[in-house]
């Protein structure tokens, strides 16, 4: 019983030191919603299809995510999508874009299909 009392005091002490944590636990404060990696991938793919994002910037973003430790990286559909996005800005031998909007549309459709 003494260990439980000690643990309870430690939790209370930590909550006093971090008032936001107390508010979260009491339900008075909600942490902001942040999109997960899967949602971010969908957003980047949709941006490529719409032409509203730079493929080179998407490449950089994808490579940074692939080097991370997100648990979603173990999902084959996530890894495949990131792998594709990591090559979104590749150029052909003439210096033009290797991938077109049609490619991006197919990638997005494949990603959505494999997530369902």
C-alpha positions in Angstrom: 0.0 0.0 0.0 2.9 2.4 0.7 4.2 2.1 -2.9 0.7 3.0 -4.2 0.6 6.1 -1.9 4.1 7.1 -3.0 3.2 6.7 -6.7 0.0 8.7 -6.2 2.0 11.5 -4.5 4.5 11.5 -7.4 1.7 11.8 -10.0 0.0 14.6 -8.0 3.4 16.4 -7.7 4.0 16.1 -11.5 0.5 17.4 -12.3 1.1 20.4 -10.0 4.4 21.1 -11.8 2.7 20.9 -15.2 -0.7 22.6 -15.0 -1.6 21.9 -18.6 -1.2 18.1 -17.9 -3.7 18.5 -15.1 -6.2 20.3 -17.4 -5.8 17.6 -20.0 -6.4 14.8 -17.5 -9.4 16.7 -16.1 -10.9 17.1 -19.6 -10.7 20.9 -19.4 -8.1 21.2 -22.1 -7.9 19.3 -25.4 -4.6 18.8 -27.2 -4.7 20.2 -30.7 -5.5 17.8 -33.5 -2.5 17.1 -35.6 -2.7 15.0 -38.7 -1.0 11.6 -38.6 1.5 10.5 -41.2 -1.2 8.7 -43.2 -3.2 11.9 -43.5 -0.2 13.9 -44.3 0.7 11.5 -47.2 -2.9 11.9 -48.6 -2.6 15.7 -48.4 0.8 15.7 -50.2 -0.6 13.4 -52.9 -3.7 15.5 -53.4 -1.5 18.6 -53.6 0.6 17.0 -56.3 -2.6 16.1 -58.2 -3.9 19.7 -57.8 -0.6 21.2 -58.8 -0.6 23.2 -55.5 2.7 21.8 -54.1 6.2 21.7 -55.4 7.3 18.1 -56.2 10.8 18.9 -54.9 9.4 20.0 -51.6 7.3 16.9 -51.4 10.4 14.8 -52.1 12.3 16.4 -49.2 9.4 16.0 -46.9 9.0 12.3 -47.8 12.7 11.6 -47.3 12.6 13.2 -43.9 9.6 11.1 -42.9 11.3 7.9 -44.2 14.3 8.6 -42.0 12.0 9.0 -38.9 10.6 6.5 -36.4 6.9 6.8 -36.9 5.1 3.5 -36.2 3.2 3.9 -39.5 6.4 3.3 -41.4 5.9 -0.4 -40.9 2.7 -0.2 -42.9 3.5 -1.3 -46.5 1.0 1.2 -48.1 2.6 4.1 -46.1 6.1 3.1 -47.1 5.2 2.6 -50.8 3.5 6.0 -50.9 6.5 7.7 -49.2 8.9 5.9 -51.6 6.9 7.3 -54.6 6.7 10.8 -53.1 10.5 10.7 -52.5 10.8 10.5 -56.3 8.1 13.0 -57.2 10.5 15.7 -58.5 12.8 13.4 -60.5 13.8 14.6 -64.0 14.1 12.7 -67.2 17.2 12.8 -69.5 15.9 16.0 -71.2 15.5 17.8 -67.8 11.7 17.6 -67.8 9.6 16.1 -65.0 9.7 12.3 -65.0 6.3 12.1 -63.4 3.1 13.8 -64.5 -0.2 14.7 -62.9 -1.5 11.3 -64.3 1.2 9.5 -62.2 0.3 11.5 -59.1 -3.4 10.7 -59.7 -2.6 7.0 -60.0 -0.5 7.1 -56.8 -3.3 8.8 -54.9 -5.9 6.3 -56.1 -3.6 3.4 -55.2 -2.9 4.9 -51.8 -6.6 5.4 -51.1 -7.4 1.9 -52.3 -4.7 0.3 -50.1 -5.8 2.2 -47.0 -9.4 1.0 -47.2 
